[in-house]
Amino acid sequence: MSTHRSVRDGLPRLLCTSCYSDACLAEEAGHCVDFRQAFEHATDDELTGWLGSAL
């Protein structure tokens, strides 16, 4: 497990190796890491896009 600190919201998340990699790639592409981040810090369009990709 590794601590990932998001550049978007600054929150630390304890993630396994594959999730850490996914989170880094998501942020590099300008996407949200998780629902909380999308709900609290994203625009409406980003939130809608995150919800669409999570389904």
DRENPA-3360 file (N, C-alpha, C; in nm, 2 decimals, always signed):
BEGIN
1 = MSTHRSVR = +0.08/-0.12/+0.00/+0.00/+0.00/+0.00/+0.09/+0.12/+0.00 ~ +0.04/+0.22/-0.07/+0.12/+0.35/-0.08/+0.02/+0.47/-0.07 ~ +0.07/+0.57/-0.02/-0.01/+0.69/+0.00/+0.00/+0.78/-0.13 ~ -0.12/+0.80/-0.19/-0.13/+0.89/-0.30/-0.19/+1.02/-0.26 ~ -0.12/+1.13/-0.28/-0.17/+1.26/-0.24/-0.21/+1.33/-0.37 ~ -0.34/+1.35/-0.39/-0.40/+1.41/-0.51/-0.35/+1.55/-0.53 ~ -0.32/+1.59/-0.65/-0.28/+1.73/-0.68/-0.41/+1.81/-0.69 ~ -0.52/+1.75/-0.72/-0.65/+1.82/-0.74/-0.71/+1.87/-0.60;
9 = DGLPRLLC = -0.71/+1.78/-0.50/-0.78/+1.81/-0.38/-0.68/+1.80/-0.26 ~ -0.56/+1.75/-0.28/-0.47/+1.74/-0.17/-0.49/+1.63/-0.07 ~ -0.60/+1.55/-0.09/-0.63/+1.45/+0.01/-0.54/+1.32/-0.01 ~ -0.49/+1.27/+0.10/-0.42/+1.14/+0.09/-0.51/+1.02/+0.08 ~ -0.47/+0.93/-0.01/-0.55/+0.81/-0.02/-0.45/+0.69/-0.01 ~ -0.48/+0.59/+0.07/-0.40/+0.47/+0.08/-0.45/+0.37/-0.02 ~ -0.36/+0.35/-0.12/-0.40/+0.27/-0.24/-0.30/+0.15/-0.26 ~ -0.35/+0.05/-0.32/-0.27/-0.06/-0.36/-0.19/-0.02/-0.49;
17 = TSCYSDAC = -0.10/-0.10/-0.53/-0.01/-0.06/-0.64/-0.08/-0.03/-0.77 ~ -0.18/-0.12/-0.80/-0.25/-0.10/-0.93/-0.34/+0.02/-0.92 ~ -0.41/+0.04/-0.81/-0.49/+0.16/-0.79/-0.41/+0.29/-0.79 ~ -0.29/+0.28/-0.73/-0.20/+0.40/-0.72/-0.17/+0.44/-0.87 ~ -0.13/+0.34/-0.95/-0.10/+0.37/-1.09/-0.22/+0.43/-1.16 ~ -0.34/+0.37/-1.14/-0.46/+0.42/-1.21/-0.49/+0.56/-1.16 ~ -0.47/+0.59/-1.03/-0.49/+0.73/-0.98/-0.40/+0.83/-1.05 ~ -0.27/+0.79/-1.06/-0.17/+0.88/-1.12/-0.20/+0.90/-1.27;
25 = LAEEAGHC = -0.24/+0.80/-1.34/-0.27/+0.81/-1.48/-0.40/+0.90/-1.50 ~ -0.50/+0.88/-1.41/-0.62/+0.96/-1.42/-0.59/+1.11/-1.40 ~ -0.51/+1.14/-1.30/-0.48/+1.28/-1.28/-0.39/+1.34/-1.39 ~ -0.30/+1.26/-1.44/-0.22/+1.31/-1.56/-0.31/+1.34/-1.68 ~ -0.42/+1.27/-1.69/-0.51/+1.29/-1.80/-0.61/+1.40/-1.77 ~ -0.61/+1.45/-1.64/-0.70/+1.56/-1.60/-0.83/+1.51/-1.55 ~ -0.84/+1.38/-1.52/-0.96/+1.32/-1.46/-0.96/+1.31/-1.31 ~ -1.08/+1.28/-1.26/-1.09/+1.27/-1.11/-1.05/+1.12/-1.07;
33 = VDFRQAFE = -1.00/+1.11/-0.95/-0.96/+0.98/-0.90/-1.07/+0.90/-0.84 ~ -1.16/+0.96/-0.77/-1.27/+0.89/-0.71/-1.40/+0.97/-0.70 ~ -1.51/+0.91/-0.66/-1.64/+0.98/-0.65/-1.63/+1.11/-0.57 ~ -1.57/+1.09/-0.45/-1.56/+1.21/-0.36/-1.50/+1.33/-0.42 ~ -1.39/+1.30/-0.49/-1.32/+1.41/-0.56/-1.40/+1.47/-0.67 ~ -1.47/+1.38/-0.75/-1.55/+1.43/-0.86/-1.67/+1.51/-0.80 ~ -1.73/+1.46/-0.69/-1.85/+1.53/-0.64/-1.81/+1.66/-0.58 ~ -1.70/+1.67/-0.50/-1.66/+1.79/-0.43/-1.58/+1.89/-0.51;
41 = HATDDELT = -1.50/+1.85/-0.60/-1.40/+1.94/-0.66/-1.41/+1.95/-0.81 ~ -1.50/+1.88/-0.88/-1.50/+1.88/-1.03/-1.62/+1.97/-1.07 ~ -1.61/+2.00/-1.20/-1.72/+2.08/-1.26/-1.83/+1.98/-1.28 ~ -1.95/+2.03/-1.32/-2.06/+1.94/-1.35/-2.03/+1.84/-1.46 ~ -1.97/+1.89/-1.56/-1.93/+1.81/-1.68/-1.84/+1.70/-1.64 ~ -1.74/+1.73/-1.55/-1.64/+1.63/-1.51/-1.71/+1.53/-1.42 ~ -1.80/+1.57/-1.34/-1.88/+1.47/-1.25/-1.96/+1.38/-1.34 ~ -2.03/+1.44/-1.44/-2.11/+1.36/-1.53/-2.02/+1.26/-1.61;
49 = GWLGSAL = -1.91/+1.30/-1.65/-1.82/+1.21/-1.72/-1.77/+1.10/-1.63 ~ -1.73/+1.14/-1.51/-1.68/+1.03/-1.41/-1.79/+0.93/-1.38 ~ -1.92/+0.98/-1.36/-2.03/+0.89/-1.34/-2.05/+0.80/-1.46 ~ -2.04/+0.85/-1.58/-2.06/+0.77/-1.70/-1.96/+0.67/-1.72 ~ -1.83/+0.70/-1.68/-1.72/+0.60/-1.70/-1.73/+0.49/-1.58 ~ -1.79/+0.53/-1.47/-1.79/+0.43/-1.36/-1.90/+0.33/-1.37 ~ -2.00/+0.35/-1.47/-2.11/+0.26/-1.48/-2.08/+0.15/-1.58;
% end
